[in-house]
Amino acid sequence: MKSAVEKLSDTRVKLTVTVDFDELSGELDQAYRTIAQQVQIPGFRPGKAPRQLIDARFGRGPILEQVVNDIVPVRFQQAVNEENLNPLGQPSITDTKIEDKDFVEFVAEFDVRPEFEVPDFSEISVEVPAVEVSDEDVDADIDQLRDRFAEEKTTKRKLKTDDIAVISLEASIDGEDVEDLAEDKLHYRVGEGGLFPGLDTALRGLKAGEDNEFESKLDFDSYEGKTANVKVTVHETKERALPKLDDEFVQEASELDTVDELREQTRRRLEERRKTQQASTLRDEVLKKALEATEFPLPEGVIDEQVANQHQQLLGQLANDEASLNSTLEQAGIEREEFDKEQRENAEQAVRTQLFLDALAEREEPEVSQQDLNDHILFTAQSYGMDPYTFVQQLNQSGQMANLYADVRRGKALAAAICRTSAKDENGKDVDPKEFFGEEDEQGDTAAEEAAAAEEKNED
């Protein structure tokens, strides 16, 4: 087999592959067997007709066509490996040429990853949020726990934020009552939102037995963009009384015994949460700076394919109705041209990030063990709310397991590179990236998994 590469641009090549017939004996044998199984020739059972009879009856055309169909995927991959190419997307096969008993030749055009230098991560420095938990933060978090155990007590005073109002609602649009917007004896917490815009403002200051009217521009379902006249009537007002914070409450609401233990546990949990946020910010900022320091052209074909896939997924949620998509955008006040531009920019960013991480992975050459892959499968399945076994089955059926492996490899490569960066928090305190991304650190393994999972969702 011979192959030749012609560079069409920095991101696209033409590959010509020529295979002598001397190398095709196996493919020819298989082609005759396949054709023999598909045709019926009197006097011969399926698959038993001799070659000469098949040639006499049907000519060599079907045989040669079958040979080409069989060899193109295999010989294409072989040529790609020999030429050290990095195909992106599906190749376009053109100019297939067959000279019987001499050679078969085909031409493939496809996008390739552009060549570029990955920056020196040791020169990257970022700032991240400080891990600080105040007494007020602890109190606020504990108050959320107390709120879940709060009791409602009837009041006679004016409503304020967080009070419970038992209300009825009537709504009309252009003077016509809208029954499906009406509510009767609804328990509503002032300030929670989610019903009519403007309702919270209309309720504050009202007492039981009072009502108020207001205009509300609706933003849901088929009423989106319409203005309704809404009347709210208050039947009863209640306040939420938080339980006293004492040891008895702590024992009822948790597995702990004392208020001091609850405060200590809450502080540790908030600190861990903010450490996780710090690690996430560290990763995002490092990747952002690395991308800013790296310029390379993007393969337009890959971007076009990603935009088309995103568009098709979106249409799939709208019964493949383009008019429905346009109507949805119009109701949201979004111009179609603006929407398409944003979709393409998102695709460009996703492709740029993946190409960069692939190049980084080639430089770092991280090892991906079966345990790494299993951990990432479990992590990703949980993030999608799926059973891991079902998730693996779907990956195998869709041929996506290799992509998952690549995600893990990218994540480990980025984690290793981040360990060479420097970071300070917003107070000027040094932050050690290895605390989160070091290979021997359990937290680092989790961070690497999150990095890979984030990249996978970007691609999706």
N, C-alpha and C positions, 0 to 999 in steps of 0.2 A: 504494500500500500504506500502511496505517495500523497503528500499533502502540501499545500502552499497557502500562505496567508497574505492577504492584501489589506492594508490598513485604510479604511474608508474615512475614519475620523478618529479623534481621541477616544471615542466610546463605541465605535462600531467597526467590525472587520468582515471581510469576505474570505471564507475558507473553501478551497477547492480540494476535493478528495478523489483520488484515482485508484481503483482496485483492479489488478490484473485478474483475468479469468482463472489463472493457475491457482489463485488463492480462494476461489469460490466453490470448490468441489462440494464442501459440506452444505453450503447454502443451496446449490443446485439440487443436490439429493433431497433436501428438505422441501424445496419448491415442488419437485415432481411428486413427492409423497402427499403434499397438501392438495395439489391439483387432482391427483388420482382419487383422493377421498371425496372430492367435490363433484366429480363428473360420473356419469353412468355410461359404460361402454358394454354393449351386448357381449356376453360370453365371459365377462370378467367381474369378479366381485369388487366392491368399492375398495380402492387403495391397491389393487393388484394389477392394474393395466400397465404394460411395459412402456418405457419412455418413447420408443419409436412410434408406437400407436398413438400416444398422446400428442406427439409432435405432428403426426400425419393428420389427426383429426382437428386439432386446435391451433397448430402452429407454435412457434417458440415465444410468441408475444406474451401470453399469460404467464409462462415460466419466468421469463426475464423480468416481467413486472413484479412477480412474487419475490424474486431474488432481490430486487431493488428495495421493496418494502421491508424485507428482512434485514438487509445490511445497513441501511441508512442510519438507524439509531445507534447500532453497535459501532460502526466505523466512524461515525461522527464523534462519539465519545472517545474513541481511541485516538483520533486525530487531535481532538482538543487536549487530551492529556499529553500527547507527544509535543505539541506546540506550546504547552504551558499557558493555555488561555483560560480565562475566567468568564464563561458565558453567563449572561443575565437574561432571564426570560427565555421564551421559546425561539429557536432558530427558524428562519424562513428558508425553505429548501427550494432552490431554483435550478434551472438549466441541467436537468438530469440527462445524461448522454449514455447510450448503450451501444457498444460495438460488439456484436455477438462473437463469442469465442476469443475476444481480444481484451476488452476492459469495460468497466462501468465507472462513470464519473458523475459526481453531483457537486453542486455549489450551495453553500449555506451562508446566509448573512445573519448576523446577530450582534446584539449589544455586548460589550465587555466592560469590566471594571476599569476605570481610568487609572493611570499610574500617577502616584503622588507620594510625597514623603509625610510620614506620621510625625507630628511634632514631639519634642523632648518634654515629657510630662514633668520632669524634675524642675522645669522652668515655670510651671504653672502654679499660681498661688490664688487662693479664693478665700472669701469671707463667708461665714455661716452663722446662723442664729446661735445665741448663747443658750446653754442648758441651765435655766434658772427657774426655780419654783418658789414663789413667795407664799407667805401664810394666807394671803388673800386668795391665791390660786387653790390652795388646799381647801379653804372654807367654801369657795364656789363649787368645787367638785363634790364635797360632802353635802352641800345644800341640794345638789341634783339628786343625790341618794335620798335625802330627807323628803324631797318633793314627791318621790314615788310612793311615799307612805303618808302623804298629806291627807287631811280630812277636810271636807267641804262644810262650811258653816254659813247659814243664812245671815245676810246683813240687811241693813236699811239705809246704808250710806250710798254715795255715788260710786259708780263703777270706775275702776282704774286698771291699769295693766296687770295681768295675771289673775284678775278676778274671773269667776265663772258667772256667765249670764245665761239664763234660760230665756230664749228669744223665739219670736216668729218673724218670718221674712216674707214680704210680698214684692214682686218685681214686675215692671211693665217696660216694654220697648215700643217707642213711638205711639204711646197711649194704649197699647194692647197688653192685657195681663198675660204673663208667661207662667203657666202652671208648674212646669217642671223646674222652675227656679225658686219656687216657694218652699218654705220650711216651716214646721210647726213644732213648738216646744223643743227647740234644739239647744243642747248644752254646748256653749261656746266659751273658750278661754280667751279673754281679751288680749290681743297682741300676737296671737298665734298665726294670723293670716290664713290664706288658703281658701277663703270664700270670696266675697265680693271686695275688690279693692275699695278702700275707704270705709269699710265696716268698723274697723277698730276705732278710727277717729270719731265716727258717729256714735259709738257706744260710750266712750269715755265721758263721764259726767252725768250719765243717765241714772235714774233710780227705778225701782220696780214700779210698773204701771205707766211709765213714760215711753214715748216713742220718738223717732227721728226719721227724717227722710234725707236722702243724699243721692247724687248721681255717681254711677260707677261704670268705668270703661272696662268691659269684660275681656278676659284673656284666656278663655277656655272653650273647648269643644266648638260647636257650630256657631256659638255666639261671639267668638273672638273678634275684637275690633268694634263691636257694637256698644252703644251706651244705654244703660238701663237706669230707670228711676226706681230706687229701692226704698221701701219703708220697713224699719225695724222696730219691733215692739218688745219691751223688756217685761217679762212676767215675774222673774225672780232674780235676785242677786246673791252671790255667794262668794266667800273668800276661802282661799286655801290656807289652812292652818298647819304649819310644819310641826312635826313632832319634836319634842325637846331632845337636844343632843346630849344624851347621857349613856352610861354603860348599858342600861336596860335596852335602849333603842339599838345600840351597836350589836348587842347579842341577838336581837330580833331580826336585824337587817343584814347581818353578815355572819361569818364564821369566827369573828373576833370577839374579845371579851370587854375591851375597854376603849374609851374615846382616844386615849393616847396611841393605842395600837392601830386604830383606824386612821388617825392622822399620819402616823409613820408609814403605813402601807400605802395610803393615798399619795403621799409625797414621793415614795419610791416609784409608784406606777406612773405618775406624771413626769418624773425625771426620765424614766425609760421611754415614755412616749416622745418626749422632746429630743432624746438622743436619736431615736429613729428618724424624727423629722430632720435633725441635724445631718445624719448620714445621707438622707435622701437629697437634701439641699447640696451637700458636698458633692455627691455624684452628679447631680444636674449641672451645677456650676462648672465643675471640671470638664464635663463633656461639652458644655456650651463654649468654654474658652478654647478647648482643643479644636472644635469645629471652626471657630472664628479664625484660628491660626492656620487653617488648612483650606486652600483653594483648589478645586478640581471641577471639571465639567461634569454635568449629569447626563446620563443616557436618556434621551427623550422617549425612546420606545418603551423603556421600563416605566417611566412616569406616566405615559399615556395608558399603559396597561393597568397601573395602579389606580389611576383616576377612573377608568372604565369599571374596574372591579368595585370601587367604592360607590360609584353611581348605581351599579346593578344591585348591590346590597341594599342601598337606600330605596330603590324602586321596589325591591322585593317586599319591603315593609309596607308598601303602598299599593299592593296588588298590581305591580308593574304598570302603574298608571302615571304617565308623564304629566298629564293635566292635573292630577291630584298633587304632585310635587310642586308644580308651579303655583297652584292655589294655596298650598301650605306656606310656601315662601312669601306669597303676596300678603297673606293674613298676618304673618310675622313681621311684615314691613321690610323684607329682604329682597333686594333686586337679584334676579337670576344671574346676571352678569357678575355681580359681587359674590354670589354664592359659588359659582363655578371657579372664580379666581381664587377664593379661599380654599376650595377643595384641591386645586392644583398646587397651591403653595404648601398645603399640608402634605401632599404626596411628595413634593420635592424635598421637604424636610425629612420625611421618613426614609426616602431613598438615600439622601445624603448621609444620614446617621448610620444606616445599615452598611453602606459602602465603606464608610470610615471605620466602623467597628470590625468589618471583615478584614480590612487592611491591618488594623491593630492586632487582630487575632493571629494573622500570619506572622507578624513580627514577634509577638509574645509567645506563640506556640504553646498555649496552656494545655495541660492534659485533662481530658474529660473522662472520668471513671464511670462505671456503671452506677455507682452509688450517687455520683453527681447528677446523672440523668434521672435516676429514680427520685431523688429529692426534688428535682425541678418539676418532674411530672406531678408529684404529690402537691407541691406548692401551687402549680398552675391550675390543677384540677380543683383545688380548694378555692382559689380565687374566682373560678367560674361557677362554683357551687355544684361541682360534678363529682360522681364517684370515680376514683382513680382508675379502676378497672375499665369502666365504660369509656373514660377519656382515652386510655391507651388503645382500646378497640377502634375508636373514631380516628385516632392518629394513624393507625396502621391501615385502615380502610381508605383513608384519603391520601395516603402516602406522605404524611406530614412529619413522620418521626425524624427524618433527616433535618428538617427545618428546626425541630425542637432541639436537636443536638447542636445545630449551629447557634441557636439562641444561647444555650448554656456556654458554649465556647466564647461567644462574644462577651457574655457577662463576666466570665472568669478573666478574660483578657483585660477588660476595662477595670476590674477590681485590682488586678496586679499593677496596672499603670497608675491608678489612683494612689496606690501606696507610695509612689515616688513623688507625689505632689506635696505642697505645704498648704496649711490652712490656719486661719485664726478666726475666733468668734468675734462678734460685734463689739466685745469689750477689750479686744486685743489679746486675748488669751490664746496660746497655741493649742491647736487641735491636731491630734495624731490620726491621720487617715487609716493607719494600720489597726487602730482600735475597732474599726468597722469593717475594713476590707482586707485585713491580713489573712493569709491562707490558713494559718493554724488557729485562727480565732473563730469560735462558733458563730459570733455575730457577723463576722466577715463572710462566712458561707451564706448566711441569710441575706446579707446585702448583695452578694453576687447573684443569688437567685432572684432577688427583686429587680436587679439591673437587667437580667435576661428576660424576666417576665414583662418588664416595662417595654423593652424593645419589641417583644412579640406583639404586644397590644398596639404599639405604634404601627407595626406592619399591618395588623388587622384593620 
